[in-house]
Amino acid sequence: MHFADYRQQHPQQRLSEQLRGYVEHDWALAVNHPFTEALGDDQLTDAVYARYLVQDYAFIDTLVNLVARTIANAPAMPPKTVLAGFLAALTSDENTYFLRSFEALGLNKTDYLSPELHPVSQAIISTLKAAEDSYEAAIICLCVAEWSYLSWSQQQAAKPRGSRFYLQEWIDLHVLPEFEQFVGWLRGQVDSFADRDPATLERLADLFRCMTVLEHQFFSASLDPTSVTEQEVAHVIV
């Protein structure tokens, strides 16, 4: 089914909700993944979480660059201001969390500053870089990443709190009211693209699906790096 067909079947939905519904199967895999369930249950081994965190940190720099370029490409001052606030959080509180967690997990700088990247991590980096020149594509990438994290974190936050700070704080960071507001703002930006031409909307829908698939593939690769082969990694032309 093309995205245009899905839109015709769900005309009352906001564009962001149409996109999420269009990729419902992959979205469910991303927000109900065994990795996130184990994280919320405090059942992840330190080795698995360290592998996940190192790979995630590897594309923080790419994400920061994407947000910076998106600020430059934003059509007006209000979105620039919101994105600047998110950029400040990425380069302060979130970065500090990573460094504290690496220390607690017994990792040194060589472990997390120059890791061997899994094909899924490479694909995420490539996708984010390809989206840098398009405000619409960048917002789609950010929306999938942050909305999916809000969704699974809200589910896991309802569970009893775990004892390891690096697991619990990763959930806590993604259920803050400020973060929820940012996700709502991203969805509003996506909704504002509803008047784009059909070809553009199909491309944005393909990108939304690609990012969603990469999210659940990243969790799978964190549990078992051999579970996702290079041939299976999602790719899309932005």
Residue pairs with C-beta under 8 A, 6 or more apart in sequence:
1 22
2 202
3 18
3 19
3 22
3 201
3 202
3 205
3 206
4 198
4 201
4 202
6 18
6 21
6 22
7 18
7 201
10 17
10 18
10 21
13 21
14 187
14 191
14 194
15 190
15 191
15 193
15 194
16 143
16 147
16 187
16 188
16 190
16 191
19 140
19 190
19 204
19 205
19 208
20 27
20 147
20 208
22 205
22 208
22 209
23 205
23 208
23 209
23 212
26 209
26 212
26 213
26 216
27 148
27 212
29 216
30 148
30 152
30 212
30 215
30 216
30 219
31 148
31 151
31 152
31 155
32 152
32 155
33 152
33 216
33 219
33 220
34 219
34 223
35 44
35 48
35 52
35 219
35 220
35 222
35 223
36 152
36 153
36 155
36 156
36 219
37 156
38 44
39 49
39 156
39 167
39 170
39 171
40 155
40 156
40 157
40 159
40 162
40 171
41 159
41 162
42 162
42 163
42 164
42 167
42 168
44 167
46 105
46 164
48 222
48 223
49 105
49 166
49 167
50 102
50 105
50 107
50 111
51 222
51 225
52 219
52 222
53 98
53 101
53 102
53 105
53 112
53 166
54 102
54 107
54 111
54 112
54 115
55 115
55 117
55 118
55 120
55 121
55 218
55 221
55 222
56 218
57 98
57 102
57 112
58 112
58 115
58 117
58 121
58 125
59 121
59 124
59 125
59 128
60 90
60 94
60 95
60 98
62 124
62 125
62 128
62 129
63 90
63 128
63 145
64 87
64 90
64 91
65 128
65 129
65 132
66 128
66 129
66 131
66 132
66 138
66 141
66 142
67 83
67 86
67 87
67 90
67 138
67 142
68 87
69 132
69 133
69 138
70 83
70 132
70 135
70 138
70 139
70 142
71 80
71 83
71 84
71 87
73 133
73 134
73 135
73 138
74 80
74 83
74 135
75 135
79 189
82 182
82 185
85 182
86 182
89 178
93 173
94 173
97 166
97 169
97 170
97 173
98 112
100 165
100 166
101 165
101 166
101 169
101 170
102 111
102 112
104 164
104 165
104 166
105 166
117 125
118 221
118 225
118 228
119 221
119 228
119 229
119 230
119 233
120 214
120 217
120 218
120 221
120 228
120 233
121 218
121 221
122 233
123 214
123 233
123 234
123 235
124 214
124 218
126 235
127 141
127 207
127 210
127 211
127 214
127 235
127 236
127 238
128 141
130 137
130 237
130 238
131 137
131 138
131 140
131 141
131 207
131 238
132 138
134 238
136 193
136 196
136 200
136 204
137 204
137 207
137 238
139 186
139 189
139 190
139 193
140 190
140 204
140 207
140 208
140 211
141 207
141 211
142 186
143 183
143 186
143 187
143 189
143 190
143 208
144 208
144 211
144 212
144 215
145 211
145 215
146 179
146 182
146 183
146 186
147 183
147 186
147 187
148 212
148 215
149 174
150 174
150 175
150 179
150 180
150 183
153 170
153 171
153 173
153 174
153 175
154 175
156 171
157 171
157 172
157 175
161 168
162 168
173 179
193 200
193 201
193 204
196 204
203 238
206 236
207 236
207 238
209 234
209 236
210 234
210 235
210 236
213 234
214 233
214 234
217 228
217 232
217 233
217 234
220 227
220 228
221 227
221 228
